[in-house]
Amino acid sequence: MLTRLTKMLIAGASVAILAYGGAATAQDLGAVKFQTPAYDFGTFKEELGPQKHRFSFTNTGKGILKIDKVVAGCGCTTPDWSRIDIQPGNTGYVDAEYNPAGRPGKFDKYLTVYAKLGKKADGTDKDSTLTLNIKGNVIEREKTPADLYPDKLGAFRLASRSLYLDKVTPGSKNVVTKTFKIYNDSDVDQTLEQINTTAYPHLKITIDPLVVKPKQTSTIKVDFNPANKLEYGFSNDAVKLLTKDDKTGTDLYIAATMEDTPRKLTPEEAAKAPKLSFDKKEHDFGVINDHSEVSHLFTFTNTGKEKLVIKKTKANCGCTASEPTKKVLAPGESSSIKVTFNSTGKHEGDNQQMVTIFSSDPQDPTQYVTIKAKVDKKAPDQQPVLSAPTNMLKAQPAKK
């Protein structure tokens, strides 16, 4: 049986809840009503720049509402919205701006509107989610020489002074050929000279025509013979582009990624082939200070049935990689690579470095290991760290 005091406390609590919730019943919630949830910009030219449309809405409820946030479906749409409380009967807006730069053709994008309509009788928030849509069609603007050839070299323009040949297989007898356009941006004839590749026996470069008319192009043809360059990793050869009037010249860079192409093997071939297998391919050192040197030992095993050869290891900027303790591995044999990261001079926050391993594994000839660290100037000092026992630096013999 409830005591008189208990009944009084319950009654008082009930009054308090009603007093608190009396202004937040379902009848007092806000409500969002857009005049139209979709807008078609129609067809317009890219050079007209960003296009904006304002979606207007009315609070048709009896309580205050507020637009909490608006999320666009892509970075090409920039939203804005009313950021104040909208009283009953008042209006607000959501702006959608579409940037057509570099995006010719049709588009159909959505914005998600998150609105807060007040509190329900039980004290919880009443939220509403709505979707708006914009669409249209962008007519691509005509490209100028500066668009097509943004790299300015004196009287000439190039798409880039780095002429990239994509992937090249070291030692292959298949010559890789690629052409590049060079544009005469001046108002007079310009005379080029053939490029001297004596220092690079794997390269042959021809320019045709050598005399380039104003506002016209010539073609630079690059023949790359990988049989004359047994190298792995990123190749970047500098050659001189000379003109009749400029004997100093400008550097052009013939770049390629030198690596073997993965081969598709039959099940029988795959069962016999060498296979490079790492114990793990990523290590995170966690938080370190800005003057630390930390290392990790990545171990790997030839899990195939034939001899495995490590052809090369190459670290990107920011870390160093030792030579493998053993480069030729019999089936079942293991080896290791020590990867070191020095945080001196590195930016604060998350850092990630990668090492590339080139091997004779026919199905996966190019593999990567990654080290991570978060550099914090306030982190305590520590001794150089090797995150594996030192005896693992020695090649592990095959288990019998």
C-alpha positions as CSV (number, residue, x, y, z in Angstrom):
1,M,0.0,0.0,0.0
2,L,1.3,3.4,-0.9
3,T,1.9,5.9,1.9
4,R,0.5,9.4,1.7
5,L,4.0,10.8,1.3
6,T,4.7,8.5,-1.6
7,K,1.4,9.4,-3.3
8,M,2.3,13.1,-2.9
9,L,5.8,12.6,-4.4
10,I,4.3,10.7,-7.4
11,A,1.7,13.4,-7.9
12,G,4.4,16.1,-7.7
13,A,6.6,14.3,-10.2
14,S,3.6,13.9,-12.6
15,V,2.9,17.6,-12.5
16,A,6.6,18.3,-13.2
17,I,6.7,16.0,-16.2
18,L,3.5,17.5,-17.6
19,A,4.9,21.0,-17.0
20,Y,8.1,20.1,-18.7
21,G,6.4,18.2,-21.6
22,G,3.3,20.4,-21.9
23,A,5.0,22.6,-24.5
24,A,6.4,19.6,-26.3
25,T,3.5,17.5,-27.3
26,A,3.1,16.0,-30.8
27,Q,0.8,19.0,-31.6
28,D,3.6,21.4,-30.8
29,L,6.3,20.0,-33.1
30,G,7.7,21.8,-36.1
31,A,7.1,20.4,-39.6
32,V,9.2,21.0,-42.8
33,K,7.4,21.5,-46.1
34,F,9.5,22.3,-49.2
35,Q,7.8,24.1,-52.1
36,T,9.5,21.6,-54.4
37,P,12.1,18.9,-53.5
38,A,13.7,18.9,-56.9
39,Y,15.2,21.4,-59.4
40,D,16.4,21.0,-63.0
41,F,19.1,23.5,-64.0
42,G,18.5,22.4,-67.6
43,T,21.4,22.6,-70.1
44,F,24.1,25.2,-69.5
45,K,27.7,25.9,-70.5
46,E,30.6,24.9,-68.3
47,E,32.2,28.4,-68.6
48,L,29.2,29.9,-66.8
49,G,30.6,28.5,-63.5
50,P,28.8,27.4,-60.4
51,Q,25.0,27.3,-60.6
52,K,22.9,27.8,-57.4
53,H,19.3,27.1,-56.6
54,R,17.5,28.0,-53.4
55,F,15.0,25.5,-52.0
56,S,12.4,27.3,-49.8
57,F,10.5,25.6,-47.1
58,T,7.8,26.5,-44.5
59,N,7.5,25.4,-40.9
60,T,3.9,24.1,-41.1
61,G,3.9,22.8,-37.6
62,K,3.1,24.4,-34.3
63,G,6.6,24.2,-32.8
64,I,10.0,25.6,-33.6
65,L,12.2,23.7,-36.1
66,K,15.9,24.0,-37.0
67,I,17.9,22.6,-39.9
68,D,20.7,20.7,-38.2
69,K,22.8,20.0,-41.2
70,V,22.7,19.3,-45.0
71,V,24.9,16.7,-46.5
72,A,25.7,16.7,-50.2
73,G,26.1,13.4,-52.1
74,C,29.4,14.6,-53.8
75,G,32.0,17.3,-53.4
76,C,30.8,19.1,-56.6
77,T,27.7,20.2,-54.7
78,T,28.1,22.9,-51.9
79,P,25.1,23.3,-49.6
80,D,24.1,26.2,-47.3
81,W,21.0,26.6,-45.2
82,S,19.0,28.7,-42.7
83,R,20.9,28.3,-39.4
84,I,18.4,30.0,-37.1
85,D,15.3,28.6,-35.4
86,I,12.3,28.7,-37.7
87,Q,9.1,29.8,-35.9
88,P,5.7,28.3,-36.9
89,G,4.5,29.7,-40.2
90,N,7.9,31.2,-41.1
91,T,10.1,30.2,-44.0
92,G,13.7,29.0,-44.4
93,Y,15.9,27.9,-47.2
94,V,18.5,25.3,-48.4
95,D,20.9,26.4,-51.1
96,A,22.5,23.9,-53.5
97,E,25.4,25.0,-55.6
98,Y,26.8,22.8,-58.4
99,N,30.3,23.4,-59.7
100,P,30.5,22.2,-63.4
101,A,34.3,22.8,-63.8
102,G,35.7,19.7,-65.4
103,R,32.4,17.9,-65.2
104,P,30.8,18.0,-68.6
105,G,27.6,16.0,-69.3
106,K,24.5,15.1,-67.3
107,F,24.4,15.2,-63.5
108,D,21.8,14.0,-61.0
109,K,22.8,14.8,-57.4
110,Y,21.1,14.5,-54.0
111,L,21.3,16.5,-50.8
112,T,20.1,15.0,-47.4
113,V,18.5,17.5,-45.0
114,Y,18.5,16.7,-41.3
115,A,15.9,18.8,-39.4
116,K,15.2,19.0,-35.7
117,L,11.5,19.4,-35.0
118,G,11.6,19.9,-31.3
119,K,11.1,17.5,-28.4
120,K,8.3,14.9,-28.1
121,A,6.2,14.4,-25.0
122,D,8.6,11.9,-23.7
123,G,11.5,14.4,-23.9
124,T,13.3,12.8,-26.8
125,D,14.2,14.7,-30.0
126,K,12.0,14.5,-33.0
127,D,14.1,14.4,-36.1
128,S,13.2,14.4,-39.7
129,T,15.3,13.5,-42.8
130,L,14.4,14.8,-46.2
131,T,16.0,14.5,-49.6
132,L,16.5,17.2,-52.2
133,N,17.5,16.6,-55.8
134,I,19.3,18.8,-58.4
135,K,20.1,17.7,-62.0
136,G,21.1,19.2,-65.3
137,N,23.4,18.9,-68.3
138,V,26.8,20.7,-68.7
139,I,28.1,21.6,-72.1
140,E,31.9,21.2,-72.1
141,R,33.8,24.3,-72.9
142,E,36.2,24.4,-75.7
143,K,39.7,23.5,-74.5
144,T,42.4,26.2,-74.9
145,P,46.1,25.4,-75.6
146,A,46.8,26.2,-71.9
147,D,44.2,23.6,-71.0
148,L,45.6,20.9,-73.3
149,Y,49.3,21.8,-72.7
150,P,49.5,23.4,-69.2
151,D,53.3,23.0,-68.8
152,K,55.0,26.2,-70.3
153,L,58.5,25.7,-71.7
154,G,59.6,29.0,-73.3
155,A,57.9,29.3,-76.7
156,F,56.5,25.8,-76.3
157,R,53.8,24.0,-74.2
158,L,53.5,20.4,-73.2
159,A,50.9,18.4,-71.3
160,S,53.8,17.7,-68.9
161,R,57.6,17.8,-69.1
162,S,57.6,14.3,-67.5
163,L,56.8,11.9,-70.3
164,Y,55.5,8.8,-68.6
165,L,55.5,5.4,-70.3
166,D,53.5,3.5,-67.7
167,K,54.8,0.0,-66.8
168,V,57.8,-1.5,-68.5
169,T,59.1,-5.1,-68.0
170,P,62.8,-5.1,-67.3
171,G,64.8,-7.2,-69.8
172,S,61.9,-7.6,-72.2
173,K,62.6,-7.6,-75.9
174,N,59.4,-5.7,-76.6
175,V,60.2,-2.1,-77.3
176,V,57.7,0.3,-75.6
177,T,56.7,3.2,-77.8
178,K,54.7,6.3,-76.8
179,T,54.2,9.7,-78.5
180,F,53.7,13.1,-76.9
181,K,52.6,16.4,-78.5
182,I,54.6,19.7,-78.2
183,Y,52.8,23.0,-79.0
184,N,54.3,26.1,-80.4
185,D,52.7,28.9,-78.4
186,S,54.5,31.7,-80.1
187,D,53.6,33.7,-83.3
188,V,56.7,32.6,-85.3
189,D,58.3,29.4,-86.5
190,Q,60.3,27.5,-83.9
191,T,63.0,25.1,-84.8
192,L,63.7,22.1,-82.5
193,E,66.8,19.8,-82.4
194,Q,66.7,16.1,-82.2
195,I,67.2,14.9,-78.6
196,N,70.6,13.3,-77.8
197,T,70.2,10.0,-76.0
198,T,73.8,8.8,-76.1
199,A,73.8,8.5,-72.3
200,Y,70.7,6.3,-72.4
201,P,71.2,3.2,-74.7
202,H,67.7,2.1,-73.9
203,L,66.1,5.3,-75.3
204,K,65.6,6.5,-78.9
205,I,63.7,9.8,-79.2
206,T,62.7,11.5,-82.5
207,I,60.9,14.8,-83.1
208,D,58.8,15.3,-86.2
209,P,58.6,17.9,-87.6
210,L,61.6,19.9,-86.2
211,V,60.2,23.2,-87.6
212,V,57.0,23.9,-85.8
213,K,54.6,26.5,-87.2
214,P,52.9,29.0,-84.9
215,K,50.0,27.6,-82.9
216,Q,50.8,24.1,-84.3
217,T,52.1,20.9,-82.7
218,S,55.0,18.5,-83.3
219,T,55.3,14.9,-82.1
220,I,57.9,13.6,-79.7
221,K,58.2,9.8,-80.2
222,V,59.9,7.8,-77.4
223,D,61.1,4.2,-78.0
224,F,62.1,2.5,-74.7
225,N,64.0,-0.8,-75.1
226,P,63.9,-2.6,-71.7
227,A,66.3,-5.2,-72.9
228,N,69.0,-2.5,-72.4
229,K,67.8,-1.5,-68.9
230,L,67.8,-4.3,-66.3
231,E,66.4,-2.2,-63.5
232,Y,63.5,-2.4,-61.1
233,G,61.5,0.5,-59.6
234,F,60.8,4.0,-60.8
235,S,63.0,5.0,-63.8
236,N,63.4,8.7,-64.5
237,D,65.9,9.7,-67.2
238,A,66.5,13.4,-67.9
239,V,67.1,14.5,-71.5
240,K,67.6,18.0,-73.0
241,L,65.1,19.6,-75.3
242,L,67.0,22.1,-77.4
243,T,66.0,24.7,-80.0
244,K,67.9,26.5,-82.7
245,D,67.9,29.6,-80.5
246,D,68.3,28.0,-77.1
247,K,71.4,25.8,-76.7
248,T,71.0,25.6,-72.9
249,G,67.8,23.7,-73.3
250,T,65.1,22.4,-70.9
251,D,65.0,19.1,-69.1
252,L,62.4,16.5,-70.2
253,Y,62.0,13.4,-68.1
254,I,61.3,10.0,-69.6
255,A,59.7,8.1,-66.7
256,A,58.6,4.5,-66.4
257,T,57.7,2.0,-63.7
258,M,60.0,-1.0,-64.1
259,E,58.4,-4.2,-62.9
260,D,57.5,-7.7,-64.1
261,T,53.9,-8.3,-65.3
262,P,52.0,-10.9,-63.2
263,R,51.5,-14.2,-65.1
264,K,48.4,-16.3,-65.2
265,L,49.4,-19.9,-64.4
266,T,47.6,-23.2,-64.7
267,P,46.9,-25.0,-61.4
268,E,49.7,-27.3,-62.2
269,E,52.2,-24.5,-62.9
270,A,51.0,-22.6,-59.8
271,A,51.6,-25.7,-57.6
272,K,55.3,-25.8,-58.8
273,A,56.1,-22.1,-58.9
274,P,58.0,-20.1,-56.3
275,K,55.8,-18.0,-54.0
276,L,56.7,-15.0,-51.8
277,S,54.7,-15.0,-48.6
278,F,55.2,-12.4,-45.7
279,D,54.4,-13.0,-42.1
280,K,52.6,-9.6,-42.2
281,K,52.8,-6.7,-44.6
282,E,52.0,-3.8,-42.2
283,H,53.5,-2.6,-38.9
284,D,52.3,0.4,-36.8
285,F,54.9,1.8,-34.4
286,G,52.2,3.8,-32.7
287,V,53.0,7.2,-31.2
288,I,56.7,8.3,-31.3
289,N,58.5,11.7,-30.8
290,D,59.9,13.8,-33.6
291,H,63.5,12.6,-33.1
292,S,63.1,8.8,-33.0
293,E,64.5,6.0,-35.1
294,V,62.4,2.8,-35.1
295,S,62.8,-0.4,-37.1
296,H,60.7,-3.4,-37.9
297,L,61.8,-6.7,-39.3
298,F,59.5,-8.1,-42.0
299,T,60.0,-11.8,-42.4
300,F,59.1,-13.7,-45.5
301,T,59.1,-17.3,-46.8
302,N,59.2,-19.1,-50.1
303,T,56.1,-21.1,-49.8
304,G,56.4,-22.4,-53.3
305,K,58.0,-25.4,-54.8
306,E,60.8,-23.8,-56.8
307,K,63.7,-21.4,-56.0
308,L,62.6,-17.8,-55.2
309,V,64.8,-14.8,-56.1
310,I,64.5,-11.4,-54.5
311,K,65.5,-9.1,-57.3
312,K,65.3,-5.8,-55.5
313,T,63.9,-3.9,-52.6
314,K,63.2,-0.2,-52.8
315,A,62.0,2.2,-50.1
316,N,60.0,5.4,-50.8
317,C,61.1,8.7,-49.3
318,G,61.0,8.7,-45.5
319,C,62.3,5.3,-44.7
320,T,65.2,2.9,-45.4
321,A,65.2,-0.8,-46.1
322,S,68.1,-3.1,-45.7
323,E,69.1,-5.7,-48.2
324,P,67.4,-9.1,-47.5
325,T,69.5,-11.4,-45.3
326,K,69.1,-13.9,-48.0
327,K,68.1,-13.1,-51.6
328,V,67.8,-16.7,-53.0
329,L,65.5,-18.9,-51.1
330,A,64.9,-22.6,-51.5
331,P,61.4,-23.9,-51.0
332,G,60.4,-23.5,-47.4
333,E,63.3,-21.2,-46.6
334,S,62.8,-17.8,-44.9
335,S,64.6,-14.4,-44.9
336,S,63.9,-10.9,-43.6
337,I,64.1,-7.2,-44.5
338,K,64.7,-4.5,-41.8
339,V,62.7,-1.3,-42.5
340,T,63.7,1.8,-40.5
341,F,61.8,5.0,-40.0
342,N,63.5,8.2,-38.7
343,S,61.0,10.8,-37.5
344,T,63.5,13.7,-37.6
345,G,62.1,16.4,-39.9
346,K,58.8,14.5,-40.5
347,H,55.4,16.2,-40.1
348,E,53.5,15.8,-37.0
349,G,50.6,13.4,-37.1
350,D,50.1,10.2,-39.1
351,N,53.0,9.1,-41.3
352,Q,53.0,6.1,-43.6
353,Q,55.9,4.7,-45.6
354,M,56.2,1.9,-48.0
355,V,58.8,-0.5,-49.3
356,T,58.5,-2.4,-52.6
357,I,59.8,-5.9,-53.1
358,F,60.5,-7.3,-56.6
359,S,60.8,-11.0,-56.8
360,S,60.6,-14.0,-59.2
361,D,57.1,-14.9,-57.9
362,P,55.4,-15.2,-61.2
363,Q,51.9,-14.5,-59.9
364,D,52.7,-11.7,-57.6
365,P,56.1,-10.3,-58.6
366,T,55.7,-6.8,-57.0
367,Q,54.7,-6.7,-53.4
368,Y,54.6,-4.0,-50.7
369,V,55.2,-3.7,-47.0
370,T,54.1,-0.6,-45.0
371,I,55.1,1.0,-41.8
372,K,53.1,3.6,-39.9
373,A,53.7,5.9,-37.0
374,K,52.1,8.9,-35.4
375,V,54.7,11.7,-34.8
376,D,54.1,13.7,-31.6
377,K,56.6,16.3,-30.4
378,K,55.4,15.8,-26.8
379,A,55.9,12.0,-26.9
380,P,58.7,10.8,-24.4
381,D,62.2,10.0,-25.6
382,Q,62.9,6.3,-26.4
383,Q,65.8,4.2,-27.4
384,P,66.1,2.9,-30.9
385,V,63.5,0.2,-31.3
386,L,63.7,-3.0,-33.4
387,S,60.3,-4.7,-33.2
388,A,61.6,-8.2,-33.7
389,P,64.3,-10.2,-31.9
390,T,67.8,-9.6,-33.4
391,N,68.4,-13.3,-34.0
392,M,65.7,-13.0,-36.6
393,L,68.0,-10.9,-38.7
394,K,69.6,-14.2,-39.8
395,A,68.1,-16.2,-42.6
396,Q,65.9,-18.9,-41.2
397,P,66.8,-22.4,-42.6
398,A,64.2,-24.5,-44.1
399,K,62.5,-26.8,-41.6
400,K,63.0,-30.5,-42.3
